[in-house]
Amino acid sequence: MVNKPNVNKIEWLLVEDITSLKEHIAQWQQLIIETESNLFCSPEWIMTWIQTYWQPNWQLKTIIGFENKKLVAIAPLYIQPSNTLISLAKLLPLGQGEPEESEVLSEFQDIVLRHKTESIYSEIAKQISSIKWNVICWNSALSKSSLVKVLPYLKHSITKTVGQRYLLLESEDYLTTLSKNNRQKWNKCKNKLTSLNARFLWVLKEDFESYWQTMIIFHQKRWEKKDKQGAFFSQNFIDFHNNYQKDNTTRISVLLINEEPIAINYYLQDFDTLYFYQCGWNDDSYAKLSPGFSLHLWSIINNPLKKYDFMLGSTNDSYKSSFGTSTKEEMLNVIVQGSYFKYFINKFTSKLLRLKLKRKINAIK
């Protein structure tokens, strides 16, 4: 029988500077392991994000709970003041809030708790409410997350479904879960690729940098054809991943034809899950071979871990569903309005300013 936690015995600490936060990394990491939380909640991910994106005017507001001097709860938060007509203090999870053009898409972020009880959710809400903020903005949260369990104890919360998580669990009979059309497509692709002297592989550590750079070129070239920037347009985005790769496990799978790469997938990894994060392929000569589809299927079949996570995808008609995803969970954007009036006045004035700017641009044209 598991003893229920006594919230009155939990010692709460509000960490407001990064140096102090670093002092708790070892226990934070241990909590991640024991609760089997995903890598986007981990200190490795979040501290790399801080290293890359942190701004002097941001204010750390991370809530930590100790039980008998052991870390049992952490809500990694910070305040970002808005650059709008009416100042608005936004409370965000560490790992989100960087400029849109360089965002690293920290999904599944959550409040990490050793104990998950209504009394803990209520107490976490009290700790959050004691911080001075106007609005909480939290993107890509799982519908079953601790954050969502805390929301009933916070006033004026709004959730919006933005898609769903597509997760594949380990299965010896994976191919039988595919539709008949996709099984036929896979067999046809395999036959064509074999005739072209193709092979798949997981990239060795010593070759990682070369394939990483090739993937960036493939990715950017594809998006430039669409007159879009592409993820690797931002140096901060590249720096983040270069820094993260130094001390953490990431993987690359590749499809080669005559030893030349035509498709490359980049993955993040935690203790049991491979997260598909980014990709690139040669559109010029091999589009008819469905290189992206083929590399995904090979990577799923040869996944060294228990789970293969496509992460966020659209609720309807996502290509990710074609891979026979075994579990789906809604993903939500969350807004909690601390100052209801101030929030909507800010939103209204921001909209007016955008309209005014749009009219000015149209007049110039």
ROKOL-14358 format. One line per 8 residues: their letters; for each residue z, y, x of N, C-alpha, C. Coordinates in steps of 0.001 Angstrom, whole numbers. Last residue first. Example, Ala and Ser with C-alpha at 12.3 -4.5 7.8 and 13.67 -1.06 7.14 Angstrom:
# ROKOL-14358
SA = 7080,-2250,12850,7140,-1060,13670,7870,30,12900  7800,-5690,13190,7800,-4500,12300,7800,-3300,13200 .
END
This chain:
# ROKOL-14358
KIANIKRK = -50650,49521,2287,-51870,48720,2257,-52968,49405,1471  -48729,51360,1575,-49348,51472,2901,-50666,50715,2946  -47988,50395,-910,-48583,51727,-825,-49302,51937,498  -46842,47977,-221,-48080,47967,-1017,-48785,49316,-957  -44559,48920,1079,-45546,48140,1844,-46884,48143,1109  -43253,50149,-1087,-43641,50951,92,-44707,50255,906  -42747,48014,-2741,-43639,49082,-3211,-44150,49922,-2042  -40938,46602,-1100,-42215,45990,-1477,-43220,47041,-1933 .
LKLRLLKS = -38785,48375,-1025,-39508,48073,212,-40887,47478,-84  -38024,48266,-3699,-38431,49550,-3124,-39242,49332,-1847  -37273,45605,-3896,-38385,46112,-4708,-38937,47414,-4148  -35091,45606,-2154,-36256,44764,-1861,-37478,45228,-2640  -33359,47361,-3499,-33849,47722,-2173,-35082,46907,-1795  -32831,45845,-5811,-33488,47149,-5917,-34100,47575,-4590  -31484,43701,-4668,-32753,43478,-5350,-33538,44776,-5492  -29195,44980,-3757,-30079,44333,-2782,-31457,44094,-3388 .
TFKNIFYK = -28043,45742,-6179,-28529,46784,-5273,-29474,46207,-4225  -27411,43154,-7209,-28280,44061,-7944,-28880,45126,-7018  -25626,42145,-5330,-26862,41413,-5609,-27882,42336,-6281  -23558,44017,-5521,-24264,43834,-4258,-25619,43168,-4486  -22761,43532,-8142,-23238,44868,-7779,-24044,44792,-6493  -21898,40883,-7849,-23087,41161,-8650,-23626,42565,-8431  -19665,41216,-6109,-20753,40297,-5781,-22027,40657,-6540  -17958,42921,-7483,-18567,43367,-6227,-19758,42501,-5849 .
FYSGQVIV = -17203,41285,-9656,-17895,42559,-9873,-18649,42983,-8621  -15915,39100,-8351,-17024,38901,-9294,-17862,40166,-9446  -14836,38227,-5518,-14878,39510,-6205,-16109,39497,-7103  -15432,35507,-5161,-14063,35985,-5073,-13911,37302,-5807  -17431,33086,-6232,-17334,34544,-6283,-15864,34951,-6277  -19050,30645,-4537,-17769,30947,-5179,-17580,32453,-5091  -21819,28554,-4572,-21361,29945,-4464,-20033,30054,-5196  -23640,25948,-3083,-22414,26367,-3752,-22169,27850,-3512 .
NLMEEKTS = -26219,23622,-3507,-25814,24900,-2924,-24655,25429,-3767  -26216,20046,-3198,-25930,21277,-3934,-25800,22476,-3013  -27763,16947,-3805,-27280,17925,-2839,-27255,19292,-3507  -27224,13678,-5129,-27595,15071,-5317,-26998,15935,-4209  -28273,10774,-3479,-27144,11576,-3929,-27584,13029,-4018  -29395,7424,-3306,-29705,8838,-3457,-28452,9553,-3941  -30258,4486,-1468,-29260,5307,-2173,-29717,6760,-2204  -32660,3388,-521,-31719,2537,-1251,-30622,3316,-1957 .
TGFSSKYS = -36085,4201,-566,-34730,4671,-286,-33723,3929,-1152  -38774,3482,-116,-37838,2569,-736,-36394,2930,-501  -40474,5377,806,-39982,4409,1779,-38888,3501,1203  -40999,7225,-1096,-41983,6150,-952,-41527,5080,36  -39169,9249,-911,-38877,8188,-1869,-39834,7006,-1714  -40349,11039,812,-39262,10208,1328,-38933,9055,390  -42065,12635,-519,-42664,11518,212,-41586,10542,686  -40854,13523,-3732,-40678,13618,-2287,-41341,12414,-1622 .
DNTSGLMF = -40964,13685,-6556,-42206,13609,-5765,-42016,13849,-4273  -37943,15433,-7107,-39133,14778,-7649,-40270,14803,-6647  -36079,16544,-5382,-35642,15548,-6365,-36819,14762,-6923  -36884,16822,-1893,-36980,17302,-3269,-36613,16172,-4236  -34318,16019,530,-35689,16004,45,-35713,16488,-1384  -32159,15802,3315,-32539,16476,2071,-34033,16350,1776  -32274,12585,5005,-31613,13847,4687,-32211,14471,3412  -33052,10121,5717,-34121,11125,5639,-33568,12516,5347 .
DYKKLPNN = -31392,7879,7678,-31171,8989,6760,-32319,9988,6832  -30504,4679,7935,-31627,5556,8284,-31640,6668,7247  -27848,2667,9255,-28410,3523,8220,-29538,4386,8791  -27050,1127,11438,-26972,556,10097,-27739,1355,9054  -29294,1209,14353,-28053,1485,13628,-28125,942,12201  -31786,841,15421,-30671,171,16092,-29337,345,15381  -34649,171,13532,-33490,1061,13649,-32332,312,14310  -37025,-1073,13037,-36420,-1268,14353,-35234,-332,14609 .
IISWLHLS = -37691,-255,10487,-37590,-1694,10745,-36842,-1960,12050  -37809,2523,10953,-36860,1966,9993,-36616,484,10291  -39912,2693,12781,-38578,3168,13177,-37500,2629,12240  -42083,1764,11257,-41672,1028,12462,-40245,1406,12852  -42116,3792,9294,-41862,2403,8932,-41414,1583,10137  -42659,6111,10854,-41436,5997,10049,-41117,4529,9753  -45166,5471,11862,-44043,5618,12792,-42713,5545,12051  -46725,5389,9518,-46577,4194,10345,-45369,4286,11271 .
FGPSLKAY = -46561,8068,8596,-46106,6955,7762,-45810,5726,8623  -47806,9373,10776,-46438,9692,10383,-45823,8576,9557  -50431,8288,10894,-49482,8061,12000,-48036,8350,11623  -52759,7537,9261,-51403,7745,8710,-50338,7548,9780  -55294,7557,10202,-54490,6377,10540,-53074,6452,9973  -56428,9969,9732,-56802,8871,8834,-55999,7599,9092  -55537,11545,11886,-54942,11744,10560,-55233,10566,9628  -56412,11620,14520,-55799,10390,14007,-55206,10511,12606 .
SDDNWGCQ = -57377,13963,15647,-58199,12758,15737,-57679,11561,14953  -55670,16158,14985,-57084,16366,15311,-57917,15094,15172  -53003,15816,14649,-53818,15918,13433,-55316,15881,13731  -50587,14167,16104,-51902,14683,16471,-52799,14652,15236  -47283,15230,15068,-48326,14240,15300,-49650,14931,15565  -43723,15441,14943,-45011,16058,15251,-46043,14960,15433  -40428,16139,13584,-41549,15278,13986,-42758,16120,14369  -36875,15825,12944,-38084,16613,13167,-39183,15673,13649 .
YFYLTDFD = -34881,14049,11857,-34671,15494,11913,-35969,16293,12062  -33273,11344,10543,-34601,11874,10846,-34551,13387,10750  -30461,9973,11870,-30896,11059,10989,-32276,11536,11419  -28860,6985,11792,-29960,7662,12462,-30514,8692,11486  -25445,6036,11853,-26588,6589,11114,-27586,7262,12048  -23030,5381,13005,-23741,4330,12275,-25033,4784,11613  -22149,7504,14672,-21711,6142,14957,-22478,5065,14192  -25135,9516,14801,-23696,9393,14938,-23354,7908,15026 .
QLYYNIAI = -28043,11285,15895,-27343,10015,15715,-25841,10217,15711  -31324,12584,15225,-29932,12779,15599,-29193,11486,15274  -34708,12178,16298,-33561,11788,15493,-32251,12261,16110  -38161,12735,16034,-36925,13115,16722,-35748,12869,15783  -41281,11118,16467,-40155,11451,15590,-38913,11715,16430  -44716,11493,17007,-43383,11478,17627,-42346,11899,16587  -47997,10331,17567,-46965,10706,16595,-45602,10521,17243  -49518,9885,19767,-50209,10506,18630,-49218,10894,17527 .
PEENILLV = -49476,9652,23316,-48722,9812,22065,-49571,10457,20971  -51342,7200,25047,-51233,8619,24728,-50487,8773,23397  -51804,4532,25434,-50685,5143,26175,-50591,6661,26002  -53633,3889,23478,-54075,3909,24881,-53104,4719,25737  -51463,5488,21436,-52771,4836,21447,-53345,5016,22839  -48081,5315,20301,-49046,5563,21374,-50363,4853,21072  -45463,6735,18645,-46632,5882,18452,-47673,6286,19483  -41938,6875,19181,-43286,7379,19436,-44315,6300,19133 .
SIRTTNDK = -38673,8254,18690,-39609,7135,18579,-41022,7698,18685  -35787,9422,20225,-37184,9721,19920,-37934,8400,19790  -32388,10484,19671,-33410,9464,19933,-34793,9991,19570  -29268,11527,21067,-30411,11768,20187,-31468,10736,20559  -25953,11856,21765,-27044,10903,21634,-28070,11384,20609  -24891,14608,23842,-24847,13815,22619,-26097,12954,22496  -25108,16403,25911,-23889,15606,25835,-23824,14688,24622  -27715,17497,25748,-27078,17286,27049,-25923,16294,26973 .
QYNNHFDI = -28533,18035,23151,-29004,16805,23785,-28287,16488,25098  -27522,20588,22681,-26933,19446,21984,-27294,18133,22671  -29208,22183,24252,-27772,22109,24554,-27127,20886,23910  -31644,21753,22949,-31513,21450,24384,-30049,21299,24775  -30980,22720,20413,-31223,21287,20607,-31181,20889,22076  -30591,25485,20969,-29565,24679,20300,-29767,23200,20603  -33055,26226,22067,-31841,26232,22899,-30741,25380,22289  -34683,26065,19787,-34935,25184,20937,-33690,25086,21817 .
FNQSFFAG = -33490,28092,18266,-33592,26737,17730,-33790,25737,18866  -33906,30292,19944,-32541,29857,19635,-32519,28430,19103  -36648,30582,19876,-36046,30105,21116,-34616,29640,20888  -38672,29664,17152,-37465,30363,17601,-36901,29743,18878  -40670,27853,16663,-41056,29225,16972,-39877,29982,17585  -40035,25379,15789,-39835,25643,17211,-40351,27014,17641  -40754,25250,13087,-39334,25256,13471,-39118,25717,14901  -43366,27541,12060,-42895,26249,12543,-41481,26359,13093 .
QKDKKEWR = -44822,29764,11002,-44240,29796,12348,-43897,28414,12884  -48090,29419,9490,-46631,29474,9433,-46064,29305,10836  -50773,28863,9077,-50344,30263,9224,-48843,30422,9012  -51407,26281,9302,-51038,26715,7952,-50604,28183,7936  -51687,26037,11972,-52899,25870,11157,-52669,26328,9722  -49056,26148,12711,-49883,27321,12977,-51199,27256,12196  -48225,23574,12147,-47774,24660,11287,-48578,25944,11507  -49532,22115,14196,-49743,21772,12786,-49368,22924,11869 .
KQHFIIMT = -48495,23273,16478,-49929,23345,16236,-50239,23087,14764  -45796,22561,16337,-46192,23961,16217,-47672,24119,15898  -45951,19743,16654,-45339,20358,15475,-45836,21783,15263  -47148,19397,19182,-47749,18831,17973,-47253,19567,16726  -45223,20734,20787,-46617,21191,20752,-47315,20697,19486  -42960,19149,20306,-42935,20577,19977,-44365,21122,19849  -43821,16706,21376,-43557,16815,19946,-43553,18277,19499  -43913,17384,24089,-45162,17040,23388,-44986,17155,21878 .
QWYSEFDE = -41191,17750,24621,-42111,18883,24751,-43431,18623,24030  -40301,15112,24170,-39721,16231,23417,-40672,17433,23446  -41628,13694,26132,-42002,13476,24731,-41460,14586,23827  -40288,14757,28415,-41743,14819,28287,-42187,14669,26827  -37579,14148,27954,-38017,15537,28035,-39525,15668,27833  -37418,11285,28048,-37127,12041,26834,-37751,13432,26864  -37527,9538,30086,-38813,10053,29594,-38649,11019,28422  -34936,8725,30547,-35636,9413,31639,-36983,10000,31210 .
KLVWLFRA = -34315,7366,28157,-33679,8640,28469,-34447,9425,29530  -37192,6026,26448,-36080,5919,27384,-35566,7305,27757  -38081,5886,23045,-38247,6548,24341,-36986,6371,25195  -39158,3073,21377,-38066,4043,21497,-38108,4594,22907  -42625,2591,20379,-41471,2385,21261,-40394,3429,21004  -45713,977,19536,-44566,1806,19173,-43458,1582,20194  -49228,1047,20356,-47891,439,20397,-46831,1473,20036  -52745,236,20191,-51586,1084,19894,-50289,315,20082 .
NLSTLKNK = -55454,-523,20433,-54536,-665,21564,-53318,255,21405  -56850,-524,18110,-57001,660,18969,-56039,640,20158  -56087,-2739,16729,-57467,-2729,17247,-57712,-1554,18190  -53581,-1880,15923,-53688,-2971,16903,-55078,-2980,17538  -54283,10,13992,-53626,452,15220,-53711,-609,16307  -55360,-1617,11969,-56179,-579,12607,-55595,-169,13950  -53088,-3184,11352,-54324,-3814,11825,-55214,-2813,12543  -51267,-1205,10481,-50946,-2051,11633,-52213,-2672,12217 .
CKNWKQRN = -52581,-214,8189,-52355,654,9351,-52083,-168,10609  -52463,-2496,6542,-53778,-1945,6933,-53639,-1064,8174  -49719,-2766,6242,-50487,-3851,6873,-51853,-3357,7345  -49154,-316,4939,-48542,-642,6233,-49335,-1729,6950  -50588,-631,2543,-50901,480,3454,-50365,191,4852  -49242,-2767,1401,-50656,-2916,1777,-51076,-1847,2770  -46793,-1539,999,-46867,-2734,1856,-48302,-2951,2323  -47579,481,-767,-47114,851,569,-47055,-343,1519 .
NKSLTTLY = -48336,-1024,-3029,-49310,-140,-2374,-48882,202,-953  -45930,-2271,-3730,-47075,-3089,-3305,-48089,-2245,-2541  -43100,-516,-2353,-44061,-785,-3423,-45211,-1620,-2850  -40416,-2088,-529,-41539,-1151,-647,-42411,-1511,-1850  -38678,-4123,-284,-38261,-3015,-1158,-39378,-1994,-1352  -39636,-5808,1593,-39786,-6244,196,-39380,-5150,-789  -38872,-4635,3958,-40272,-4508,3547,-40483,-4921,2098  -36107,-5388,4220,-36516,-4014,3917,-37930,-3946,3353 .
DESELLLY = -34366,-7525,4465,-35572,-7669,3655,-36157,-6312,3296  -32173,-6739,5810,-33060,-7676,6506,-34390,-7824,5770  -31000,-3469,5850,-31494,-4559,5007,-32448,-5439,5809  -28900,-647,5785,-29396,-1790,6556,-29811,-2919,5614  -30032,1993,3630,-28999,1139,4195,-29644,-50,4891  -31369,5183,3612,-31688,3759,3646,-30552,2995,4309  -31300,8052,1630,-30606,7250,2637,-30993,5784,2488  -31847,11203,816,-32561,9935,800,-32052,9089,1961 .
RQGVTKTI = -30259,13567,-1222,-30246,12862,51,-30970,11528,-132  -32051,16047,-3114,-31168,14907,-2955,-31300,14301,-1572  -31852,19419,-4346,-32591,18236,-3941,-31648,17056,-3871  -30267,21379,-5270,-31417,21807,-4465,-32267,20625,-4000  -28296,22386,-7939,-28921,21236,-7290,-30186,21689,-6560  -25704,24636,-7623,-27109,24504,-7979,-27696,23316,-7217  -22605,25867,-8847,-23358,24914,-8034,-24781,24811,-8549  -20097,28305,-8657,-21400,27955,-9224,-22049,26943,-8294 .
SHKLYPLV = -16815,29414,-9472,-17718,28656,-8599,-18984,28260,-9360  -14575,30933,-10475,-15935,31484,-10435,-16846,30737,-9455  -11735,29802,-8546,-12338,30455,-9703,-13788,30868,-9417  -10853,26607,-7434,-11303,27945,-7047,-12024,28567,-8237  -10445,24107,-8275,-9236,24882,-7996,-9558,26288,-7478  -12936,22929,-8449,-12212,23208,-9698,-10956,24051,-9502  -13609,22619,-5592,-14136,23713,-6413,-13388,23958,-7729  -12808,20315,-4327,-11936,21491,-4216,-12333,22575,-5208 .
KVLSSKSL = -14882,18575,-4684,-13592,18226,-5320,-12618,19410,-5287  -16769,19760,-3060,-17000,19784,-4510,-15713,19441,-5263  -15601,19146,-544,-15804,20537,-972,-15947,20625,-2485  -15821,16405,-391,-14493,16984,-610,-14604,18432,-1076  -18810,15272,-2167,-18069,15773,-1013,-16687,16282,-1400  -20682,14392,-3925,-19418,13644,-3875,-18511,14116,-2741  -22901,15968,-3491,-22216,16099,-4779,-20873,15370,-4812  -23073,17586,-315,-23229,16388,-1128,-22390,16503,-2400 .
ASNWCIVN = -24576,20755,318,-23373,19924,220,-23673,18708,-651  -26424,22849,942,-26714,21434,1215,-25471,20566,1280  -24338,25713,1702,-25602,25075,1361,-25608,23588,1686  -22222,28113,543,-22230,26812,1224,-23465,26066,769  -20417,31027,436,-21780,30496,353,-21840,29212,1180  -18013,32870,-1238,-18242,31689,-401,-19670,31229,-636  -17177,36326,-1246,-18002,35248,-1768,-18058,34112,-746  -15156,37875,-172,-15743,38261,-1457,-16546,37140,-2093 .
WKISSIQK = -11941,37284,1372,-13398,37148,1317,-13872,37571,-68  -9120,36660,3056,-9785,37768,2374,-11300,37622,2490  -7391,33631,2337,-8252,34390,3250,-8933,35498,2456  -6227,32273,308,-5364,33198,1053,-6128,34018,2081  -8091,30483,-587,-7874,31697,-1385,-7017,32725,-651  -7752,28420,1253,-9002,29189,1254,-8800,30517,529  -5234,27489,454,-5418,27993,1810,-6685,28845,1917  -5813,26667,-2149,-4839,27734,-1928,-5011,28353,-545 .
AIESYISE = -7604,24581,-1582,-8064,25749,-2352,-7119,26925,-2163  -5830,22822,-345,-6943,23393,430,-7473,24643,-271  -4283,22160,-2578,-3676,22897,-1459,-4745,23532,-584  -6097,20750,-4178,-5455,21964,-4690,-4891,22811,-3557  -6647,18592,-2511,-7735,19495,-2913,-7164,20831,-3397  -4088,17432,-2403,-4702,17977,-1171,-5813,18953,-1536  -3766,16640,-5029,-2810,17601,-4457,-3348,18228,-3177  -5795,14782,-5372,-5875,16036,-6105,-4930,17083,-5514 .
TKHRLVID = -6747,13386,-2166,-5984,13375,-3413,-6108,14733,-4086  -7471,11965,535,-8286,12583,-507,-7578,12403,-1843  -6603,12377,3916,-6174,11959,2585,-7029,12682,1545  -8159,13525,5934,-7695,12146,6093,-7296,11572,4732  -11036,15519,5473,-9662,15225,5062,-9324,13761,5329  -13136,18185,6047,-12801,16830,6489,-11313,16572,6249  -15456,19712,4083,-14064,19829,4492,-13609,18411,4832  -18867,19513,5326,-17801,19272,4373,-16458,19689,4949 .
QFESLVES = -22463,19238,5360,-21210,19759,5920,-20113,19711,4862  -24987,18307,4711,-23840,17421,4469,-22533,17966,5032  -26859,20042,7313,-26689,19486,5978,-25426,18616,5919  -27950,22588,9024,-26755,21750,9031,-26495,21275,7606  -30456,23874,10056,-30311,23040,8864,-29154,22058,8995  -30855,25733,11980,-30905,24331,12412,-30642,23356,11268  -32861,28696,11837,-31782,27858,11329,-31992,26390,11699  -34489,30790,12542,-34021,29914,13634,-32974,28910,13162 .
EEPEGQGL = -35120,32270,10330,-36233,31852,11190,-35796,30924,12320  -32617,32906,9225,-33454,31890,8589,-34549,31374,9511  -29811,33195,11431,-31037,33752,10852,-31976,32656,10353  -26908,31247,10292,-27754,31808,11341,-29038,32353,10714  -25558,29951,8304,-25520,31412,8294,-26288,32052,9427  -23644,27126,9482,-24603,27744,8577,-24475,29261,8670  -21736,26441,11228,-22939,25616,11254,-24000,26122,10301  -18847,26846,9362,-19407,26916,10702,-20571,25933,10791 .
PLLKALSI = -19373,27943,6026,-18994,26869,6938,-19593,27122,8322  -18358,31311,5099,-19367,30274,5309,-18781,29128,6126  -17768,34070,3210,-17094,32954,3864,-18061,31783,3897  -18723,37388,3473,-19153,36052,3078,-18393,35013,3890  -17900,40406,2325,-17406,39434,3303,-17758,38035,2804  -19986,43120,1964,-19563,41888,1318,-19132,40910,2407  -20622,46523,1331,-20159,45507,2273,-19585,44312,1526  -23478,47624,-157,-22057,47410,-404,-21591,46269,480 .
LTNSPQIY = -25914,47409,1251,-25405,48708,834,-23906,48654,550  -25526,44980,3936,-26071,45480,2682,-25385,46783,2305  -24992,42869,5833,-25615,44143,6194,-26311,44723,4966  -21818,41228,5443,-23214,41428,5051,-23701,42801,5504  -19852,39386,7784,-20041,40587,6955,-21519,40793,6647  -18757,36207,7664,-19910,36973,8142,-20069,38193,7241  -16096,34148,8581,-16563,35248,7729,-17692,35981,8428  -15860,30536,8642,-15868,31853,9287,-16367,32881,8288 .
LPAIAVLK = -14468,27191,8943,-15011,28329,8211,-15057,29574,9084  -13797,23976,8678,-14349,24884,9702,-15104,26038,9037  -11087,22567,7688,-12158,23278,6983,-12707,24308,7965  -9377,19596,8190,-10012,20751,8823,-11135,21279,7930  -6550,17464,8423,-7477,18235,7583,-8090,19363,8401  -4880,16273,10192,-5285,15478,9023,-6273,16213,8122  -3562,15972,13362,-4540,16712,12564,-5050,15823,11435  -132,15520,13736,-1446,14889,13798,-2394,15624,12862 .
KNEFGIIT = 2415,16423,13376,1685,16918,14548,315,16263,14741  2977,15502,10797,3680,14935,11957,2914,15194,13259  -37,16749,9978,1020,15936,9403,1692,15193,10550  -1823,19796,9743,-1180,18787,10581,-109,18053,9779  -4913,21397,9064,-3652,20862,8557,-3119,19762,9459  -6722,24412,9443,-6372,23098,9991,-5022,22672,9434  -9397,26542,8797,-8123,26023,8288,-7887,24621,8841  -10876,29253,10401,-10856,27803,10247,-9463,27306,9884 .
KLQWNPQW = -12348,31752,10712,-11292,31544,9710,-11213,30043,9403  -13767,34156,12864,-13402,32760,12665,-12234,32660,11688  -16091,36552,12102,-14640,36307,12210,-14328,34848,11897  -18676,38415,13708,-18254,37320,12846,-16782,37018,13113  -19439,40248,15600,-18817,40777,14375,-18442,39688,13365  -20633,38758,17703,-19327,39420,17909,-18655,39906,16632  -21943,35537,16697,-22102,36978,16827,-20727,37661,16924  -23282,32364,17706,-22125,33195,17359,-22360,34670,17654 .
YTQIWTMI = -25320,30546,18382,-25562,31561,17358,-24439,32575,17140  -24644,28737,20475,-26001,29272,20343,-26078,30527,19478  -21962,28061,20239,-22480,28439,21553,-23826,29149,21443  -21928,27223,17558,-21208,28439,17966,-21755,28960,19296  -23417,24846,17832,-23900,25928,16960,-23224,27251,17346  -21700,23412,19430,-23039,23752,19954,-23640,24890,19142  -19612,23130,17646,-19382,23936,18849,-20707,24292,19531  -20857,21465,15711,-20412,22816,15348,-20171,23690,16574 .
WEPSCFLN = -21418,19055,17071,-22473,19817,16400,-22058,21272,16224  -18866,18388,18055,-20027,18436,18952,-21137,19289,18348  -17153,18297,15867,-17037,19419,16802,-18228,19519,17756  -18920,17358,12807,-18265,17053,14082,-18135,18289,14970  -20373,17505,10561,-18979,17952,10452,-18261,17880,11795  -22677,16327,11235,-22753,17761,10965,-21368,18372,10714  -22173,13583,11442,-22205,14374,12682,-22226,15874,12436  -19837,12554,8824,-21149,12642,9467,-21130,13638,10630 .
SETEIILQ = -16833,10560,9047,-17576,11737,8604,-18869,11874,9398  -14921,8539,9235,-16344,8212,9244,-17178,9352,8659  -12319,9055,9657,-12797,9267,8277,-14278,8926,8129  -12143,8530,12386,-11304,7764,11461,-11761,7909,10007  -13973,10419,13470,-14167,8976,13677,-13417,8178,12609  -12815,12847,12689,-14196,12537,12312,-14440,11033,12396  -10355,12662,14023,-10382,12684,12558,-11775,12339,12035  -11242,12862,16658,-10581,11635,16220,-10574,11533,14690 .
QWQAIHEK = -12190,15493,16667,-13127,14390,16862,-12526,13065,16400  -9714,16791,16336,-10799,16983,15358,-11790,15820,15451  -8443,16138,18676,-7921,15619,17411,-8954,15737,16290  -10176,17515,20480,-9903,16082,20636,-9396,15470,19328  -10143,20253,19601,-11369,19450,19543,-11075,17952,19611  -8199,22145,19711,-8023,21088,18712,-9210,20125,18662  -8915,24070,21475,-7705,23299,21794,-7521,22109,20855  -10981,25432,20277,-11318,24421,21286,-10119,23540,21637 .
LSTIDEVL = -9601,27301,18769,-10284,26198,18086,-10587,25067,19069  -8810,29128,20719,-7794,28313,20044,-8423,27116,19341  -11331,30197,21307,-10540,29549,22361,-9476,28638,21756  -12090,31402,18903,-12798,30200,19356,-12020,29464,20439  -9644,32386,16485,-10437,32657,17689,-10944,31339,18257  -8182,31646,14275,-9014,32841,14169,-9696,33241,15477  -6905,29194,12208,-7404,29459,13564,-8418,30591,13490  -4151,28675,10410,-5419,29396,10319,-5830,29795,11731 .
LWEIKNVN = -2481,25747,9515,-2736,26716,10578,-4093,27358,10330  107,24007,7861,-1222,24614,7829,-1334,25707,8880  1616,20942,7753,1721,22271,8367,315,22849,8481  2733,18974,5143,1578,19354,5964,1763,20780,6456  4720,18559,3421,4994,18217,4817,3818,18539,5736  3717,19115,991,4762,20016,1481,5105,19749,2943  2072,17027,448,1438,18267,904,2462,19255,1448  2443,13884,1392,3273,14943,814,2744,16262,1337 .
PKNVM = 129,11278,697,598,12375,1526,1463,13344,740  1131,7985,-221,461,9227,-586,1011,10363,271  714,5050,1696,1608,6117,1246,811,7368,919  -919,2187,625,-1031,3409,1423,-111,4474,848  0,-1202,845,0,0,0,0,1251,880 .
END
